[in-house]
Every structure is written in structure tokens, then in C-alpha cells.
Amino acid sequence: LVHGSLARAGKVKSQTPKVEKQEKKKTPKGRAKKRILYNRRFVNVTTLPGGKRRM
């Protein structure tokens, strides 16, 4: 039960241009990461018009 021939397998991936991974600052792990998430979600809460909380 295969949709389309297997000759075209991996067509899109081979077409996409290769982009190198960028150097970036390491993200905190474990407890420190959870702390940042908590601050982002509950401490500096941004509300949209209509009282909706932005996710």
C-alpha cells in the first residue's frame, strides 16, 4: 500500500538548499530552563485586546 512510486522517495529533501547550523548560546538545562519557562508564561503575562492571554 504505497502512494506513488518509490523512485521519487526523498525528492523534496534533496531539493532543499543546505543551510549550516548557526552558532548560538547554550540554553540552560533542567531546573534553570523550567525557571525561564515559568517566567515567560506566568510572570510577564502579555494580554491581547479582549482579555485573551498571548501564548
Backbone as CSV, one residue per row, in Angstrom:
resi,resn,N_x,N_y,N_z,CA_x,CA_y,CA_z,C_x,C_y,C_z
1,LEU,0.839,-1.195,0.000,0.000,0.000,0.000,0.879,1.253,0.000
2,VAL,1.409,1.584,-1.173,2.300,2.729,-1.286,1.692,3.758,-2.225
3,HIS,1.639,4.987,-1.794,1.121,6.064,-2.642,2.264,6.609,-3.484
4,GLY,2.204,6.441,-4.777,3.253,6.903,-5.671,4.420,5.929,-5.703
5,SER,5.255,6.054,-6.726,6.368,5.115,-6.863,7.493,5.475,-5.898
6,LEU,8.272,4.471,-5.521,9.375,4.691,-4.588,10.584,5.338,-5.257
7,ALA,10.490,5.539,-6.580,11.570,6.203,-7.302,11.689,7.667,-6.880
8,ARG,10.546,8.240,-6.437,10.543,9.652,-6.049,10.821,9.856,-4.559
9,ALA,11.238,8.819,-3.871,11.464,8.925,-2.422,12.603,9.899,-2.125
10,GLY,12.375,10.815,-1.210,13.394,11.786,-0.809,13.580,12.928,-1.777
11,LYS,12.590,13.160,-2.639,12.681,14.203,-3.657,12.830,15.594,-3.036
12,VAL,11.950,15.919,-2.110,11.924,17.270,-1.539,13.167,17.545,-0.707
13,LYS,13.586,16.554,0.101,14.762,16.749,0.951,16.009,17.028,0.122
14,SER,16.132,16.344,-1.024,17.304,16.564,-1.874,17.254,17.924,-2.568
15,GLN,16.039,18.461,-2.750,15.886,19.764,-3.417,16.212,20.943,-2.495
16,THR,15.954,20.789,-1.199,16.104,21.928,-0.296,17.569,22.325,-0.146
17,PRO,17.828,23.641,-0.179,19.211,24.097,-0.055,19.770,23.808,1.329
18,LYS,21.051,23.428,1.374,21.702,23.104,2.644,22.006,24.391,3.388
19,VAL,21.514,24.486,4.624,21.787,25.652,5.457,22.550,25.179,6.683
20,GLU,23.742,25.758,6.890,24.574,25.360,8.023,23.930,25.779,9.334
21,LYS,24.127,24.977,10.376,23.611,25.325,11.696,24.397,26.510,12.235
22,GLN,23.649,27.453,12.878,24.289,28.654,13.391,24.816,28.434,14.802
23,GLU,25.902,29.150,15.106,26.458,29.131,16.459,25.528,29.916,17.358
24,LYS,25.091,29.311,18.452,24.269,30.064,19.391,24.581,29.693,20.831
25,LYS,24.181,30.622,21.728,24.439,30.453,23.151,23.713,29.213,23.654
26,LYS,24.359,28.444,24.541,23.722,27.222,25.029,22.550,27.551,25.943
27,THR,21.449,26.802,25.775,20.274,27.040,26.610,20.465,26.325,27.943
28,PRO,19.926,26.918,29.023,20.037,26.275,30.331,19.296,24.945,30.354
29,LYS,19.799,24.003,31.143,19.181,22.683,31.244,18.500,22.519,32.599
30,GLY,17.570,21.579,32.640,16.943,21.197,33.903,16.153,22.293,34.587
31,ARG,16.441,22.493,35.873,15.716,23.458,36.698,15.788,24.866,36.127
32,ALA,16.945,25.261,35.652,17.150,26.610,35.131,16.260,26.885,33.920
33,LYS,16.083,25.866,33.079,15.224,26.008,31.901,13.766,26.170,32.318
34,LYS,13.346,25.356,33.291,11.974,25.438,33.811,11.693,26.820,34.382
35,ARG,12.690,27.406,35.041,12.565,28.736,35.632,12.291,29.781,34.555
36,ILE,13.045,29.697,33.445,12.850,30.622,32.334,11.453,30.466,31.736
37,LEU,11.024,29.207,31.558,9.685,28.933,31.035,8.608,29.516,31.928
38,TYR,8.762,29.339,33.230,7.800,29.858,34.206,7.695,31.377,34.091
39,ASN,8.857,32.024,34.028,8.878,33.480,33.897,8.221,33.932,32.602
40,ARG,8.497,33.237,31.512,7.939,33.580,30.215,6.416,33.428,30.202
41,ARG,5.906,32.378,30.884,4.477,32.082,30.834,3.638,32.830,31.853
42,PHE,4.138,32.979,33.073,3.282,33.478,34.145,3.688,34.815,34.744
43,VAL,4.954,35.202,34.624,5.399,36.416,35.292,5.134,37.647,34.432
44,ASN,5.702,37.703,33.228,5.425,38.854,32.353,4.334,38.469,31.351
45,VAL,3.088,38.385,31.865,1.958,37.951,31.045,1.536,39.102,30.149
46,THR,1.479,38.831,28.827,1.019,39.837,27.878,-0.409,39.496,27.479
47,THR,-1.323,40.466,27.639,-2.724,40.222,27.285,-3.084,40.982,26.016
48,LEU,-3.759,40.288,25.119,-4.241,40.887,23.882,-5.561,41.594,24.160
49,PRO,-5.979,42.513,23.268,-7.296,43.132,23.442,-8.392,42.076,23.464
50,GLY,-9.308,42.214,24.420,-10.350,41.201,24.604,-10.022,40.293,25.771
51,GLY,-8.927,40.591,26.471,-8.548,39.830,27.655,-7.975,38.460,27.371
52,LYS,-7.621,38.218,26.100,-7.024,36.926,25.758,-5.544,36.953,26.101
53,ARG,-5.051,35.849,26.661,-3.635,35.755,27.011,-2.861,35.232,25.809
54,ARG,-1.795,35.920,25.466,-0.991,35.526,24.310,-0.156,34.299,24.646
55,MET,-0.222,33.279,23.788,0.564,32.065,24.017,1.841,32.102,23.196
